Amino acid sequence: MKTLLSNAKVFTHGSFLETNVLIEDGVVFSLSDSIDVLAADPSVSVIDYSGKYIFPGFVDVHVHFREPGFLYKEDIATGSRAAARGGYTHVFTMPNLNPVPDSIENMNEELKAIHEKACVKVYPYASITKGEKGEELVDFEEIAEYFELLDDGRTEDFEKKTSASAIKLAGFSDDGTGVEDGAYMEEAMTRVAALGGIISAHCEIKSILGGKNVHDGVLAKELGYKGISSESEWKMVERDIALSKETGCRYHVCHVSTKESVELIRKAKKEGVDITCETGPHYLLLNDEDVLAEVLKAKQAGTEGVITGTDGYKIKYGLGRFKMNPPIRSEEDRKALIEGIKDGTVDMIATDHAPHSLEEKSKGFDGPMGVVGLECTFPVLYTGLVKTGVITLEKLIDLMSIKPSERFDVEHGIEVGAPADLTVYDLDEEYVIDPDTFATKGRFTPFEGRKVFGRCIATYVDGKPVF
């Protein structure tokens, strides 16, 4: 069966064209202005997307799907459905799992779940150190070779049965904790460089962290907390840049949040270091003064009070929706990140989708770090950055789809012969973010109650509708 997506504005080769996308055998077969002959063919299923936009499916290089080990928070099925509902066709899952994917045996537990449950393309990271404890490096060579065997079909462990079971190693990361031993990180980079792989680093030095709840700024002062220092992030970025320069390792910095990190990465790029970085939507749209305002609203409402958001929406979930790692930082940091995405220093936007249970997150700033984002990231960024004129729609698609696919070697883009991994959006639809409509098990997002434009109405993976 052929599928024709007609009359939409299609993002292809960096710009939008009013055209029609013909999908056949899972790939983009043609892009054409003329549909008369095709529409008359009974073997072609025609879907009219007049007034809608078709983008290459979003690529999120940083999500937590919690399986194996923490299925009460999320699992591959709910996480991948959330991704599809947000327009994501490719996601890269972080290794803070149980067991940690630090060996072939442990990775197979996650791969089995992906093959059985995923509706989008899910690529797992292996950890950098055994158990993510920072005490012993994993066997990078054995893990990389195993994925090559899987991809070539030279092992019977897993077959490519569905679109979502595409087999690819995302890279190596100890996300959730930083690799604090410089000698270990240097050896890891040297060995991963020899494999042509990539290290995605969570940059955090615990000894200079300071606090454990919020950024060291106005919010920490109001709450009486010892704040989380900016230095705990950028000092490790600084160290790893030097190591990447020395070893030639492809290096990616996770969830950049500070102005100092942005400047260090900008300088490193000018010096030719093979470095990229991501930031999250909350760091681009919020600062700690915004969070303080929400804290004061909550105090004023009291334990029995109700906080009212946009259009009378009543906030359902507490202040845990503002706790993530790294924390939401100052307005200076936010502005530096905006400049970073404008000038190309910040390469991509990732959600760091990290669901926890209602009981855990209801502890507010004393609960675990992590918020959800797959189902609301595009609309909040489109509304907050594109409709306000900060960046163009083309730039947002570049940040959410093109740049991450290029850096992480994903075949992607709406062009003839490419896999038909795409999403369809109605940019005119206006609504309020309500976590109770989410497919993810997580409910805590800092954007709850925010009025946005842009709703995902369809997502296709290898030409098959998954939402």
N, C-alpha and C positions, 0 to 999 in steps of 0.2 A: 504494500500500500504506500502511495505517495501522499505527502501532506503539503499543502500550499498555505503559507501564512501570508495573507494578502493585505495590501493597502496600509501598511504600517511605515513609520519612520524607523529605518534600520541603521544601527551603528556598524559601519564597516570601514576598515582602513582609516580610522581616525575621525570620521565625520558621519553625519546622518544623511541618508538618501531615502526618498519615498520610493519604495520598491517592494517586491514580493519575494519571499524566500521559499524555494521548493526543496523539500527534504525527501530524500530517498535512500533507503538502506542505511539510515542513521547518520548520513552526512548531508551537508549543504550541497545540493545538486546544481542549483542555479540561482542567480539573483537577476530578476527581470522586471521591467515595467509592464510588459504585456502578459495578461493572464487569460485572455479569451479562449485560446486553444486548450490550455491546461484546465480551465474551469469547466469546460465541456466534456472533459475526459472522466468517465465514471470511476476510473481507478484512482482518481485524485480526490482526497478529502480537503475541501477548501474551508479555511477558517478566516473570517473577515476581522481584521484588527484595525479597522479604520480609526484614525485619531489616536492610536496607541503607539508605544515605542518598544522596539525590540533591541535588547542589548546582548552582547556575549554574556553568558552566565557569570555571575560574580565568583571570584576565587578568594577564599579566606584561608590564609596560611597559618591561622592560629585559633583553634577551637578546642574545647574540652568536652568530649562525649561520654566520659566517665566509665566506659565499658572496656575491659572487665574491671570489677572491683567495687564500683560505686553506683550501681544501677538505680538506687533510690533517688539519686540526683539527676541522672540522665542515662540514656542508652543509645546505641547506634541507630535504632529505629526512630526514636523521638527526636534525636539530634539531627538526623539527616532529613526528616520531614520538616523540621524547623528551617533547615537550610533551604530546602526546595520552596517553602512558603515565602522566604525572603528573596528568592531569585538566585541563590547560590547553586552552582553545579559542581563545584570542586571545593573540598574542605580538607585541611591538614590537621590531624588530631595529635594533641600533645601527650607526652608519655607519663604524666603523673597518675598512674593507674595501679591496680593491684591484680596480678603481678606487673611490675614495671617492665615494659618491653625492652629488656636489656640483653636478650638472647633470642635465638631462633625459636626455641620452645615457647618462650613467653610472648613473642610477637605473634605466634600462630593463634593464640587465644583471641587476640584482637582481630586478626585477619579473618578468623572463622566467623566472628560476629559481623564483620563488615560484609562478608559474602552472603550471609544469611539475611541481613536486615537492612542494609543501606539502600536508599533510593537515589542518592547522588554519588558522585565519585569521591571516595574517602581514602586519603593517603596518610598512613601513620608515620610519625616520627619514632625513631629509636632513641633511647637515652644516650647521653654521653658517658655517664658513669653508672656502675652497677647499683641498682636500687635508687638511683639519683642521690646517692649519699656522698658523692665527691671523694670517694676513697679508692676506687679502682675503675679504670677505664674499661669500656665494653670492647668486644672484639669487632671493631669497625669493619675489618676486611671480610670476616665470615658473614656478617649481616648483609653487607652490600652484595657479596657474591650470591647469597641466597635469593635476594630479590631479582638479580639478573637471571638466575635459573627459573624462577617463577615466571618472569616476563617472557622468557624464551620457550616456556612450556617444557623445560627439561626436568621438571619434578612434578610428581602427581599430587602434591600436597593440596593445591588449589587450581581450579580451572577458571578461565574467564567465562563465567556463565551468564552474567548480566552486565549491563552498562556500568553499574555501580561497583562491580567487582574488578575494575581495572586495577592492575597491580603496579604500585609505584612506591618506593621508599621516599618519604618527604625529605628526610635529612636526619640530623642528630641534634637533640636538644635535651637539656635538663630543666625545661620550663617549670616554674614553680619555685625554683631555687637557682642561685648562681653557682658556677664552678669557681670557687674562691681560690683554689690552689693554682697559681700561675703556671707551675711546671706541668701540671696535668693538662691544663688548657693548651699549652704550647704543644705538648705531644699529641693531643687530640687533633689540633689544627693541622699539624704536620701529616698525620696519618689520613685524615679526611681529605686533605688537599691532594694527596697521592691518588685517592680514589675519584677525584673530581666531584666530591660531594659538597654539602653545605652544612655549616653549623649555625643554628638559630639560638641566640643566647638570651637568656633571662639575666639581666645585669643588675645584681644586687649584692652589696657587701654587708653582711649582717653586723659586723663589729661597729659600723658607723651608721647603722640604720636609724638609730634614735628611738623611734616609736614603732607602733604596730597597728595603728588605727587610721590615721589621716595625715595629710601633708603638714609639714612644719610651717604653718602660716596662720592666718587669721582664724580659721576654723579650730585648729589645735588649741590656740590661746583661749577661745571662747569655751571650749569643752574641758579645758584643764588637762589636756593630753600632752605627752611628750610627742612631738611630731616626727614623721618620717622624713629624713633628710634627702635633699636632691643629690647630695654628694654620693650617697650610697648607690645611686644609679650611674651617674656620669663617670665616677672614678673607675668602675669596671669597664665601661665603654672605652675609656681612655686606654686602659691596659690591653683590652682585646684588639683595639685598632693597631697597636704596636705589634702584637703577636700575629695578626692577619697580614700586616705589611711584611713581617719577617718570614712567615711560612708560605705566603701566597694562597692561603685558604679562603674560599668563598665564605664570607661572613655576613650574617644577617642579625640585626638587633631587634629584639622583640619589644613591643609596646613602649616606644620612646615617649617620655613625658616631661623632660626638663629642657630648658633653654640651653643649658651647657652641653647636653648630649647632642642637640641639633647642631650646635656650632662645631663640636668635635667631629661629627660625621661630615659636615660640609667641608671642613678642612681636609679630612682624610680623602674624600672623593677628589678634591683638587690635586692631591698628591698621588692619585692613581691606585689607592687601596681598593681591593675588590669587596666593597661593602654596600649593603642596602639596609633599609630599616622600615619599620611599620609604626604607625600610631593607631589609636582607637578613636571612635567617634566621640566618646565622652571627654577625651582630652582636647578635642578640637572645638567642642561646643560649650563646655562648662569650666568654671574655675572654682576655687574653694570658697569664694565669696557667695557664689550661687548656692553651694551646699549649705553654707552658714544660714542663708536666708530660709532654706527649707527646714533647718534645725530649729530656727526661731519660730517658724510657723507651727511646727510640731509642739514646741514648748507651750506656745500660746493656746493651742487647741487642747492640750492636756491629754490624759490617758483616755478620756471618754469622747474627746472632740474629733471632728472630721475635718480633714484638709480638703479644700475644694480647688480643683485645677481648672483647666480650660473648659469653657462651656458648661460649667456646673459639674464636671466629672469629679467624683469623689475618690481621692487617693486610697487605694486598698492595701498597699504594701508599705512597710516602714522604712526607716532610714538606712537599713541594710542595703537598699537599692543604690546607695552612694559609696559603698565600700568595695574597693577593688585594689589590685596590686599591679603596678604602682598606683598611688592614690591620685585623685583629681588635684591638680596643683594650682599655682597662682595664675593670675591674668597675664603676667609677663611670660610665663611658660606657654600658656595657650596661644598667645600672639606669635611667639617664636615658632610654634608648630604650624600655625597657619602660613607663616612666611616659608617654612620648610616645605610644605606641600606645593606652594606656589612656584618656588624656584627649583624644585626637584630634589632637594636634600632628603626629604621624606618621600620614599618611593611608593608606598602603598598604605591602604587602610585595612586593618584586620579587626575583627570584633572582640577577640579574646573572650568568646562566648564561654562562660564558666558557671553553669547552674549549680545551685545547692538546694537543699530542702527548705520548705517553709519554716520548719522548726529552727533550723540552723540560722537562716537569714533574719528571722524575727528577733534575734539578739542585737540587732542594730550594728553599731560600730564595734561591738564586742564579738560579733559573729565572724564567720569566715569571709575571706576576700573573694570576690567574684560576682559578676553580673551577667545577664544574658543580653544578646544583641542581634542574633541572626535575622530575626523577623522585623526588626525596626531600623537597622542601620542605614539602608539606602533612603527611606523616607525622611529620617531626621536630618541626614546630611544634605539631601536634595532641598529640603525646606530651609535648613539653617545656613547652608553655604551657597547653593546655586540660586535659589530664588531671591536671596539677599545680595547677589552680585559678587560674592567673595571669589568664587571660581565658576567656571563654565560647566555645563552638563558633560561635555566631552572630557574635561579634566577629571570629573568625578568617576566616569566610566574607566578612564585610564588608571586611576588609583585603586579601583575596586576590582578590576577585571584584567586589563592588559598588562600592567606592570607586574603584578604578582605572578601571572602565568609566564611571563618572559623570564623572570628571575628564577622560578622554580621549575622551569623546563616542562611546562604543560602545553600541549598542542591546543591552541585556542584561537577564537576569533570567528566572526561571521564572514566567511569567504568560501568560494567554491572548493570542495574537496575536504573541508575541515569538519570535524565532528559537530553535529547539530546540538551543541550545548548552549542553550540560550534562554533568556527570560523576557517576559512581556510585561510592561508596566503601563498603567493608566496614570499619567502624571497630573491629571486634573482632579482626581478624587481626593477629597479632603475628609479627614477623620481624626479621632483622638486615639493615641496609643493606649490600648487596654490589654495588659498582660494575660487576662483571663481568656483571651482569644488565641493565645499562642499554642503551638504544637509542642514546644519544649516543655519539659517538666518544671523548668525554672520560671519564676514569676517576678524576680527582682531586676528591674532596669531603671536607670536614672531618668529615662525618658517617659516613664509612666505619666499619663495625663497630658502629654504634649500634643498640640494640634499639628498635624503634618499633611503634606500633599504627597501623592504617589503611592499607589497600591499595586503590589504584584498580583497579576491575574493569571499567569501561567508560567511554568518552568519546564523546559524540555532537556532531557539527557540522552544523548545519541538519538535524537529525533523522537523520543518517546515522552509523552507528557507524564511528569512526576508530581505536578501540582497544577 
